[in-house]
Amino acid sequence: MTKSEYRRMIEQHKKSQRQQRIMRRVLVLLAAVCLLVFVAAFTTTAAGRDEQKTNKYYTNLCVAPGSTLSDIADVYMDSAHYEDRDDYIYEVCSINHLDQADEIRAGEYLVVPYYSAEVK
């Protein structure tokens, strides 16, 4: 092998190494950009969910004289979780094994659901 062939071979090797380094840098940069986009998207989605997160709880209440299930629904129903008042009343009747909504009487105790963002 002549001296010029040897130099050409070394130059080609150096050129190949430079190209490999450039390719690695491009891949690392691309991976970093993808990771940043993923983290940004996940953070935005998680933040949106945290604002809307509520927990379902149940409380026991004594029916006051003259109270109706509609009155109770006005106090405890969360419109974000029920389509209308009838859905809430249906759930209260189901929980308390009531056949009809007008079965409640003053002094009775009912279990009613409610939603709260507060963790209890």
N, C-alpha and C positions, 0 to 999 in steps of 0.2 A: 504494500500500500504506500502510495506516495504521500508526501507532505501535504500537497494541495487536496488530495482526496480525504486525508485525515481531517484537515481543517473544515472541509465541506460537511463531513459526517458530524463533526462537533457542532457546527453551526445549525445543521438540521435538528440535532438533538436538543440544542438550546431553544430553537424555534418551537419544537414540539412541546417542550416543558413550559414555555411561555403561554402557548395556546391552552395547555391543560390548566395552568394557573388561572388564566382568564375565564375558562369554562367553569372552574370551581367557584370563582368569585361571582359569576353570573348566577349560578345555581343557588348559592348561599343567599344572594340578594333576592332572588325570586322566592325562595322559601321564607325569608324574613317578611317580605311584602304579603305573601299569602297568610302567614301567621298573624300579622297585624290586622289584615282585613277580617279574618276569622274572629279574633279577639274583639275587635270593634263591633262586629255584628252581634256577637254573643252578649256583650256588655249592654248594648242598646236593647236587645230583646229581653234580657233579664231585668233591666231597669223598668221596662214597661210592665212586666208581669208583677213586680214587687208593688207597684202603685195600686194595682187592682186586686191584690190578694186579700181575701177575707176568709175567716174561719167560721164554720157553722157551730153554734152552741144551742143548748136547750135550757130553758128556765121554767120554773114552776110558779104559777100565779094563782091567786084566789080570785074568782069571778066576782066583781063588784055588782051590787044591785043595779039593774037596768043595762048592764054591759051586754054587748053582742059580739059575735066572732068578727064582725066587720070592724067594730071598735078596737078589738085586740089586734086585728091585722093592721089597722092604721098606725098602731104604736110599734109593732114588732116586725112587720113585713119589710123586706128589702127588695125594691122593685128590680134590682139588677139580677136577682135570682129567681124571680117568679114572673110569669107572663102577666098575671093579673091577680086581683084580690081573691078570686075564686080558687085559684091554684093553691094559694097559701091556706085558705080556709079548709080546702080538701085535705091538705097535709096535716093540719091541726086535728081535724076529725079523725083521720086515719091513726095518728099517734095515740089519740085518746079513746079510740074505739067508739066513736060517736056515729050513729047512723044518719042523723040529720043535724044540720047546723043550728037549728033552733032548740036543741036538746039541753043547752047549758042553762044552769040555774045559779043564782047568787050563792056564794059560799062554797061552790065546788072548786076543786083545784084542777088546773089544766097544765099540761106540759106543752110549751110552745117553742118553736125554733126561732132563732134570730142569727144574724150575721154580724161579725165584728172584725175589724182589722187588728184589733188588740189581741195578743196571745194571752190566754187565761189559763 
